[in-house]
């Protein structure tokens, strides 16, 4: 069984998750790592080049989308497990994000996206004044 499965198969009991992936054919697994001042998203996208993945950040939401291309039509498969089709992942995070300082890299089939938390969303320390 492939780890890439259609979202409605995996999340059929969780309608909220289904809304995030309504337009997709392929489910792309990801991890979200929490750091003190940023979030790191790591996503498995084997065989894709950097220009084949689109990343959009809006306030607290990250949208990652792309497409795994199909092989030539004249190919006959004995077995086919690699994904083909569009994917779209929407990740909603608890804090506002700083789009300008975000960084993305794609290496060995792993997309790594580091998105800092916006300054206004970071905790502040207030000193108590004494008289």
Secondary structure as UniProt FT lines:
FT   HELIX           7..10
FT   TURN            12..13
FT   HELIX           15..20
FT   TURN            21..23
FT   STRAND          30..34
FT   STRAND          38..44
FT   TURN            46..47
FT   HELIX           50..52
FT   STRAND          53..58
FT   TURN            59..60
FT   STRAND          61..68
FT   TURN            73..74
FT   STRAND          85..92
FT   HELIX           99..101
FT   STRAND          103..107
FT   TURN            108..109
FT   STRAND          110..117
FT   HELIX           119..121
//
